[in-house]
Amino acid sequence: MILYLLLLPIVFSIGFWLATGVCVYRFMASSGKSSRRNPPLDNYPAASVIKPVCGLEKNLAENLVTACNQDYPDYEVIYALQDKMDPALDVVNGLRRALKDDTIRVVVDNNEIGVNGKVNNLYNACARARGEVFVISDSDMHLAPDYLRSIVRPMTGGNIDMVCSLYRAWRPSGTLETLELLTYNSDFVPAMIFAYVTGASIVCPGATMAISREALDAVGGWKPLGDYFVEDYELARRLMEKGYRMKLIPYSVNMDVDIPSFHVWWRHQVYWDHNTKSVNFPGFFLTLLVRGVPFALLYTLLGGAHGLPILIGTVGIRLVTGMVNAALLKDIDGFRNIWLLPVRDCFGIFVWLASLFKRHTYWRGKPYILEKGKMKEARLNGSS
């Protein structure tokens, strides 16, 4: 009887990934309609592109400079850091000197409204920003010239106050970065689209988002969010409570992955599962059930009836749905490396268990304790 219970997550995962493929198709099909609605240039509000920066990372200068090459009528770029000794400051100042553009500003401010370093950077930058719309993209985002116009466009109609876009990892080097890429492109993003299309959960990927100054002020700005672990989710929740509307658009931003070691990869995987656990514990539990491959493998190894055909079928459906989603999302790197997806799913079980029992996580190498959706600095023994 216990052996046959392993069939439940197998069946659930097959149904989930088939349904996700349908949702991704419907969502991406809407891109054709939205791209045809292009308002006049004078309808676009002044925008402040804010890039929170903390430490060096792969292709940092290349990614940061893309914010300065936008096809948009009126915008400024603000690079925000907290530490004047941050080695990334030399990179940012070098870009500003090279471009000689008055619309590029660097904010270095150690003022803290909480323990969330990204929120501190956003608070300090927004306090100095001039735009009517704040556009936030992480430092590892590689922005195409049409990015700013694409993410602000839905706000020109007057009934959308917050916009988020998709993102996809690209240009992986080695197996670990490829596994990280699959976590984003073949796992997180399709599941996020499923949640958005079905209304199963609030979806607000803060790595690339735009919000009006008015809406941000209406929820008290960044100050109330200073200690939240998943600040983007909490921001969207508060906005929707006040009747503001947000939109996820079928536009993808390329994102570099920087995984130099297994240790870093493991921490990052646990970090992502902690995100889900912090904002939606039932959803976190269900993420265990969508990994049918390791359950099918265990069922087969334990001698379950028709084990090998079940394993082959489960792996096959996972690969096929992964390829379909990769094609719909124009994820070339994910499509090319889709054969590693079952391996990533097997690792995912151990990551899930670690996330379930651990209360600490890491951001930019610093340890934090998680409690009721908030974070506080921690001193930990060991390096787990």
C-alpha positions in Angstrom: 0.0 0.0 0.0 2.8 2.4 1.0 4.6 1.6 -2.3 1.5 2.6 -4.3 1.4 6.0 -2.5 4.4 6.9 -4.5 2.2 6.9 -7.6 0.3 9.9 -6.3 3.0 12.5 -6.9 3.8 10.9 -10.2 0.3 11.4 -11.4 0.1 14.8 -9.9 3.3 16.0 -11.5 2.3 14.7 -14.9 -1.0 16.6 -14.7 0.7 19.7 -13.4 3.3 20.0 -16.1 0.7 19.3 -18.9 -1.5 22.0 -17.4 1.5 24.3 -17.1 2.2 23.9 -20.8 -1.4 25.0 -21.6 -1.0 28.0 -19.4 2.3 29.0 -20.9 0.8 28.7 -24.4 -2.2 30.9 -23.5 0.0 33.5 -21.7 2.6 33.8 -24.5 -0.1 34.0 -27.1 -1.2 37.3 -25.6 2.1 38.8 -26.6 1.0 39.4 -30.1 -2.0 41.4 -29.0 -0.1 43.6 -26.5 2.7 44.3 -29.0 0.3 45.9 -31.4 -0.8 48.5 -28.9 2.0 51.0 -28.9 1.0 54.4 -27.5 2.5 57.7 -28.8 5.8 58.7 -27.2 4.3 61.6 -25.3 2.1 59.1 -23.4 5.0 57.5 -21.7 5.7 58.9 -18.2 9.2 59.9 -17.0 10.9 56.8 -15.6 13.7 56.2 -13.1 15.5 52.9 -13.8 16.9 51.7 -10.5 19.7 49.1 -10.4 20.4 47.8 -6.9 24.1 46.7 -6.8 25.9 44.6 -4.2 29.3 43.1 -4.9 31.0 41.8 -8.1 29.4 39.2 -10.3 29.8 37.7 -13.7 29.4 40.2 -16.6 28.4 43.0 -14.2 29.6 45.9 -16.3 28.0 44.5 -19.5 24.7 44.0 -17.8 24.6 47.3 -16.0 25.4 49.4 -19.1 22.3 48.0 -20.9 20.1 50.1 -18.6 21.7 53.2 -20.3 20.8 52.1 -23.9 17.0 52.2 -23.7 14.7 53.4 -26.5 12.6 55.6 -24.3 11.9 59.3 -24.4 12.5 60.4 -20.8 14.4 58.4 -18.3 17.3 58.4 -15.8 19.4 55.5 -14.5 20.3 55.2 -10.8 22.8 52.7 -9.6 22.3 52.1 -5.8 24.9 50.7 -3.4 25.2 50.8 0.4 28.9 50.4 0.9 31.5 52.9 -0.4 34.1 50.0 -0.2 32.0 47.8 -2.4 34.2 46.7 -5.3 31.2 47.1 -7.6 31.4 50.9 -7.1 34.5 51.1 -9.3 32.6 49.3 -12.0 29.6 51.7 -11.7 31.8 54.8 -11.6 33.7 53.6 -14.6 30.5 53.3 -16.6 29.4 56.8 -15.7 32.7 58.3 -16.7 32.8 56.4 -20.0 29.2 57.3 -21.0 29.4 60.9 -19.8 25.6 61.1 -19.4 24.0 63.4 -16.9 21.0 61.1 -16.6 23.2 58.4 -15.0 23.5 58.8 -11.2 25.3 56.7 -8.5 23.8 56.6 -5.0 26.0 55.3 -2.2 24.1 55.4 1.1 24.4 53.1 4.1 21.1 54.2 5.5 19.1 51.1 6.5 15.4 50.8 7.0 15.7 47.1 7.7 17.9 44.1 7.2 16.9 43.4 3.5 19.8 44.9 1.6 18.0 45.2 -1.7 15.1 47.1 0.0 17.6 49.5 1.6 19.1 50.2 -1.8 15.7 50.7 -3.4 14.6 53.1 -0.6 17.7 55.2 -0.9 17.5 55.4 -4.7 13.8 56.2 -4.8 14.3 59.0 -2.3 16.4 60.7 -5.0 14.6 59.6 -8.1 12.8 62.0 -10.3 10.5 59.7 -12.4 6.8 59.2 -12.1 7.5 55.5 -12.6 10.2 53.4 -10.8 11.6 50.6 -13.0 13.6 48.1 -11.0 15.8 45.4 -12.5 18.5 43.4 -10.7 22.1 43.9 -11.5 22.4 40.5 -13.4 19.6 41.5 -15.8 20.7 42.1 -19.5 18.2 44.7 -20.8 17.3 44.9 -24.5 16.8 48.4 -25.9 13.0 47.9 -25.9 12.8 46.8 -22.3 11.9 50.1 -20.7 9.2 50.8 -23.2 7.8 47.3 -23.0 7.5 47.2 -19.2 6.0 50.7 -18.9 3.6 50.4 -21.8 0.8 48.7 -19.8 0.8 51.7 -17.4 0.1 54.3 -20.0 -3.6 53.3 -20.1 -4.1 54.6 -16.6 -5.5 51.4 -15.0 -2.3 49.4 -14.3 -0.1 50.5 -11.5 2.5 47.7 -11.3 4.0 45.6 -14.1 6.4 42.7 -13.9 8.1 40.8 -16.7 9.4 37.3 -17.1 13.2 36.6 -17.1 15.3 33.7 -18.4 18.7 32.6 -17.5 21.2 32.4 -20.3 24.8 31.8 -21.2 25.6 29.1 -18.6 29.1 27.9 -18.1 29.4 24.3 -16.9 26.9 21.9 -15.3 26.1 23.8 -12.1 25.1 27.0 -14.0 23.1 24.8 -16.4 21.2 23.3 -13.4 20.7 26.8 -12.1 19.4 27.9 -15.5 16.9 25.0 -15.5 15.7 26.0 -12.0 14.7 29.3 -13.4 13.6 28.6 -17.0 12.1 25.1 -16.7 10.8 25.2 -13.2 10.2 28.6 -11.6 9.0 30.6 -14.7 6.5 28.0 -16.0 5.1 27.5 -12.5 4.9 31.3 -12.1 2.9 31.6 -15.3 0.6 28.8 -14.2 -0.1 30.6 -10.9 -0.7 33.9 -12.7 -3.1 32.4 -15.4 -5.0 30.3 -12.9 -5.0 32.9 -10.1 -3.6 30.4 -7.7 -1.2 32.9 -6.2 0.0 36.5 -6.3 2.8 36.7 -8.9 5.3 39.5 -8.7 8.9 38.7 -9.8 10.7 41.7 -8.3 13.9 41.1 -10.4 12.3 43.1 -13.1 9.3 45.3 -12.3 7.8 48.8 -12.7 5.6 50.6 -10.2 4.1 54.1 -10.2 5.3 56.6 -7.6 1.7 57.1 -6.6 1.0 53.4 -5.9 4.3 53.0 -4.0 3.5 56.0 -1.8 0.0 54.6 -1.2 1.3 51.6 0.6 3.9 53.5 2.6 6.8 53.2 0.3 9.7 50.8 1.0 9.9 51.4 4.8 7.3 48.8 5.8 9.1 46.2 3.7 12.6 46.6 5.1 12.6 43.3 7.0 10.6 41.2 4.6 12.4 38.3 2.9 10.2 38.3 -0.2 9.6 42.0 -0.5 8.2 41.9 -4.0 5.4 39.5 -3.0 4.5 41.6 0.1 4.5 44.8 -2.0 2.1 43.3 -4.6 -0.1 41.9 -1.8 -0.4 45.4 -0.2 -1.1 47.1 -3.5 -3.8 44.6 -4.4 -5.4 45.0 -1.0 -5.7 48.7 -1.7 -7.3 48.1 -5.1 -4.3 48.7 -7.3 -3.8 46.5 -10.3 -0.7 44.6 -11.4 0.1 42.9 -14.6 2.6 40.2 -15.6 3.7 40.7 -19.3 4.9 38.1 -21.8 8.2 39.8 -22.2 11.5 38.0 -21.1 14.7 39.6 -19.9 17.9 37.7 -20.1 19.7 37.1 -16.9 23.2 35.8 -16.2 23.8 33.0 -13.8 27.0 33.1 -11.7 27.6 29.8 -9.8 31.3 29.2 -9.1 30.9 26.1 -6.9 28.5 23.4 -5.7 28.3 25.2 -2.3 27.0 28.4 -3.9 24.6 26.4 -6.1 23.2 24.6 -3.1 22.7 27.8 -1.1 21.0 29.4 -4.0 18.6 26.5 -4.5 17.6 26.5 -0.8 17.2 30.3 -1.0 14.6 29.9 -3.8 12.6 27.3 -2.0 12.7 29.5 1.1 11.1 32.2 -1.0 8.1 29.9 -1.8 7.9 28.6 1.8 7.9 32.1 3.2 4.9 33.4 1.2 2.9 30.3 0.5 3.5 27.2 2.6 0.7 25.1 0.9 2.3 26.0 -2.4 5.7 25.1 -1.1 4.3 21.7 -0.1 2.8 21.2 -3.6 6.3 21.9 -5.1 7.3 18.5 -3.7 4.5 16.8 -5.6 5.4 18.3 -9.0 8.7 16.4 -9.0 7.5 13.1 -10.3 10.8 11.8 -11.7 12.5 11.0 -8.3 9.3 9.4 -7.0 9.1 7.3 -10.2 12.7 6.3 -9.8 12.1 5.3 -6.1 9.0 3.4 -7.1 11.0 1.5 -9.7 13.9 0.8 -7.4 11.6 -0.6 -4.7 10.1 -3.1 -7.2 6.8 -1.4 -8.0 4.5 -3.0 -10.6 5.3 -1.8 -14.1 8.1 0.3 -12.6 10.3 0.8 -15.6 7.5 1.8 -18.0 6.2 4.3 -15.4 9.7 5.7 -14.9 10.3 6.1 -18.7 6.9 7.6 -19.2 7.3 10.1 -16.3 10.8 11.2 -17.6 9.5 11.4 -21.1 6.5 13.6 -20.2 8.7 15.9 -18.1 11.2 16.3 -21.0 8.5 16.9 -23.6 6.6 19.4 -21.5 10.0 21.1 -20.7 10.9 21.3 -24.4 7.4 22.7 -25.3 7.7 25.4 -22.5 11.3 26.2 -23.6 10.1 26.7 -27.2 7.2 28.9 -26.2 9.4 31.0 -23.9 12.2 31.2 -26.6 14.6 29.6 -24.1 17.4 28.3 -26.4 19.8 27.4 -23.6 17.1 25.5 -21.7 16.0 23.6 -24.8 19.5 22.6 -25.6 20.2 21.3 -22.0 16.7 19.9 -21.3 18.2 16.4 -20.8 19.5 17.6 -17.4 16.0 18.4 -16.2 15.4 15.0 -14.6 18.7 15.3 -12.8 17.7 18.7 -11.5 14.3 17.4 -10.3 16.1 14.6 -8.3 18.3 17.2 -6.6 15.2 19.2 -6.0 13.9 16.7 -3.5 16.9 17.1 -1.2 16.8 20.9 -1.6 13.1 20.8 -0.6 13.9 18.8 2.5 16.7 21.2 3.5 14.3 24.2 3.0 11.6 22.6 5.1 13.8 22.1 8.1 16.2 25.0 7.9 15.3 28.4 9.2 18.4 30.2 7.9 19.3 31.3 4.4 21.9 33.4 2.7 21.8 36.5 0.6 25.1 37.8 -1.0 27.0 35.5 1.3 25.4 36.8 4.6 23.4 34.5 6.8 19.8 35.4 7.9 17.2 33.7 10.1 13.7 33.5 8.6 10.7 33.9 10.8 7.1 34.6 9.8 8.1 35.9 6.4 10.7 38.3 7.8 14.5 38.1 8.0 17.0 39.0 10.6 20.8 38.9 10.6 22.3 35.7 12.1 25.6 34.4 13.2 25.9 30.7 12.2 28.5 28.1 13.0 29.6 26.0 9.9 29.0 26.8 6.3 25.8 25.0 5.4 
